[in-house]
Amino acid sequence: MRRLATRSTLVQAGEAFSSNWSNANLRRAQLSFFGAWTAESSFTVALGIVAYTHGGALALGLIGLIRMLPSALLAPILSPFADRGRRERVLVAVSVLRALATGLAAAILAAGGAVLAVYALAILATIAATLFRPAHSALLPTLCRTGHELASANVVRGLLDSAATLVGPLLAAVLLAFADVWVVFAVASAASLWAAALAFRVRYEAPPRPPSPRAALAREAIEGLRAVGRSRDLQLIFGLAAAQSLTRGALAVFSVVVAIETLGLGESGAGALMAAVGAGAVIGSLAASLLVGTGRLGAWFAVGVAMWGLPIALIGVFPEQAVALVLLALVGVGNALIDLAGFTLIGRITPDAVMARVFGVLESLVAISVGLGSIVASGIIAWLGIQPALIVIGLLCPLLSVASWWRLRRLDRSVGALDDDLRVLRRVPMFQPLPLPAIEQLARGLESVDVPAGRAVFQQGDVGDRYYVIVSGEVDVMGDGRVVTTLREGDGFGEIALLRGTRRTATVVARSAVTLRALKADRFLGVVMGFGPSARTAETGVEHQLGRYAPAGPNDPPT
């Protein structure tokens, strides 16, 4: 039995990668993310070297803070654009803008120009990068059909993120060993252009979204904040993400100071330390693929957050090069767990209509926390020294993870109940084409109905106000006093009156004790008719049913 369970887990892990590769649009979206984050990782190392060369550790921390603040303020304000229209277009625009900014910075450095101009372009590039992840995170659920597929997509994106965290700094380290820092900026610009070209080729059928006037942009941005404010689960995840991001900002300072002052590795050593994080993240992402089918994403999220801090604290206790590389690799493993669990949970509990705005709020929070982490780390280094600073900041994430454990486990149970309802709905043909956010919207509106044997669910001629799916038991569909058909577990009924705006065309009677899930008409119609493939499947099904049976008497529209 244990061998079979292990084999099943490995099969699920393999499917996590094969499903992303076989879906051309998902493949392009994922590779676009890899290009964008390879550019970001190499760019961050190069900018850190420029700042440290011109102003030391304090300048390095200040640039980290100043670079993040504008993006933190603008991310939630601009993210509504990704909820208004097609999200892949946002990815294209963001990548092109970032390529232009980093390319111009490379030219300025190559010409020996003003460093302040490079810093200004770095701020612009960071604002663009901050908008990329919310749009991409909101796009992925639209390209997926089940929670399992979304978890698989986040595993693959986590692996690509990890690979970018490895490739970017490693590429920067190699280039810095043989060329000037401006070459790293130029390579980052080229990677951003590649990301734009891939995102431009993404094609999918998205549900229509209501147009919003430009004057309402600020109001739309506030809706993202309100969505977070209404959900205690989102608040918990965002709080832990803020702690992890503060530690991440501190690590950007620690990597340079530890490499140069503590370990004596020189400038290229900073890239080597961050490459260790990337190597661990790649290994962690491969391991995380084994967790795609798990019902414990909240628990693994807590583990990932703890692993972001504890190894950093241990570097303060054991400041040796080999130890530091191994411990930073463990940080990368924790990052892989956060990518899988955190982004999947947010995608599952957030309505699609505000998805990009909620991820925009997250990016803003992350940007602020990263900036604060940079300046806090610089201040603690100046006050206590590098080793105490590593210990103090490194203990933050583990302590918060322990305090949040039981709430995250409750979140796991609620997501598991949602998955049970999704499995019921996916058995109905008209719901099968729906993307994950749409069918989850239906699942959240389900009502449980129990009908004893022999009782009617509704009568021919009644006003239609609900659609029903059978969870267990059987019902007879009766028209004009005769049994037309018998429906069983996984079948649905009641859509004719809703789709055609007529009264019930038949009577449905419980043949045995039956458990149903009911959807109100407005939610059913809004989702099914708002998405082209499901609307066509529903209409085909109605035509088929009416071809088998049509009521003999008049069937006037309800009053």
C-alpha positions, 0 to 999 in steps of 0.5 A: 500500500505504501509503495502504491501511495508513493507511486501515485504521488510521483505520478501526480508530481510528473503530471504537474510539469507535463500539464504545464508543458502540454498547454501552449498558453500556460507554457508561454505564460510560465516561460515569460515569468522565468524571463522576467524574474531572471532579469530581476534577479541579475538586475538586483545583484548588479544594482547592489554592487553599484550602490555598495561601491558608491556608498557602502552598506548604508547606501545599499540599504537606502537604495533598497528602501527608496527603490521599493517605496514608489512601487509599493505605492503605485502597485495597488493603484495600477493593478486594476488595469489587469482586472479590467481587460486581458492580463497578458497585455499588462505583462507585455507592457510591463516587460517592455518598460522594464527592458527600456529602463534597464537598457538605458541604465546600462548605457549610462553606466557604460558611458560613465554617467551619473549614478543618480540617473541609474537609481532613478531608472532602477526605481522605474524598472522596479515599479514595472516588475512589481506589476508583473507578478499580480497580473501573472498571478491573476492570469494563472487561475484563468488558464486552469480548470481545477485546484489541482491544476492551479497548484501544479501551475504554481509549482512550475512557476515556483520552480522557474522562479527558483531557477531564475533566482539561481540563474540570475545571480549566477549569471551576474557573478560570471559577468562581474568576474569578466566584465563591467557591471553595465553588462549585467544591466544589458543582459537583464534588459534582453531577458525582459524583452524575451518575456514580453515576446512570450506573453504577447503570444498567450491566447485564451478565452476570458470571461467578459469584465464590465468596463470601468471609467478612468475616473474610478481607478482609485475606487477600484484600487480600494476594492482590492484593499477591502477584499483583503480587509473582509477576509481574515484568511487573506490577512493572515497570509499577507501578514506572514508574507510581509514578515518573509519579505522583510527578511528577504530585504534584509538578505539583500544587504546581508548577502553583500556584507557577509560576502565581502566583510565576513567571508572575504569572497569579494563582490562576486561572492554576493552573487554566489551566496544568492545563487545558493538560495536559487539552487535550494529553491530549484531543489525545493520546487522539485520536492514541492511537486510531490505536494500538489495533491496535498490538503495541507497547503496552509501547514506547508506555507507555515513551514516555508515561512519558518525556513526563510528565517531560521537558516539566516539566524544560524549563519549568525551563529556559524559564519563559515562559507560552506555552512552559509551556502548550505543554510542559504540553500535551505532558505531557497527550499522554504521559498519554493514551499511559499510559492506553492502554498501561498499563491495557490491559497490566495488564488483559491480564496480570492474572487476573480473580479478583484484577483489582480487588485488583491495580488497588487496589494500583496506586491505593495506589501512585499515591496514595502517590507523588502524596503524596510528589511533593507534599511532595518538590516543596515541599521542593526548591522551598524548598531550590533554588528553583522552576526547579531543582526543575522540572529535577530532578523532570522528569528522573526519568521519562525516565531510568527509561523508557530503562532499562526499554525492552527489558523492555517490548518483551519484554512486547509479544512475550508479549502478541502470542503470547497474542493469537494463541491468542485468535484460535484460540479465538474461532473456536470458537462456545462460546468466542465469548460469553466476556468477555476475562478468561475466554477469556484464562484459557483461552488461558493454559492451552493446550498445543500437540499435534502429531499425524502423519497416520494417528495417533489423537488419542484412541479411542472409549471413552477417558477424556476429559481434554482439549478440542482446537482445530485450529490447522492440518490436518484430522482425521476423527471416526469412530464405530463404524468409519465416518467421521462428519465431518471437522474442519478449522482452527478447529474444536474437539472433545472436549467431549462427554465433558467436559460429560457426564462420559462416555467418548469417544463417537468416535475422532478420527484425524489425516487429515493432519499436524495441530497442536492446542491442548489444554485440560485438563478442569478449566480448560475446565469451570471457564470454559465452565460458569461463564459462562451464555451459553457454557454454553448454547452448549456444551450446544446444540452437544453436543445437535447432535452427538449428534443426528448420531451416537450410539455403538451400544454402552454409554458408561459414565462413566469411573472 
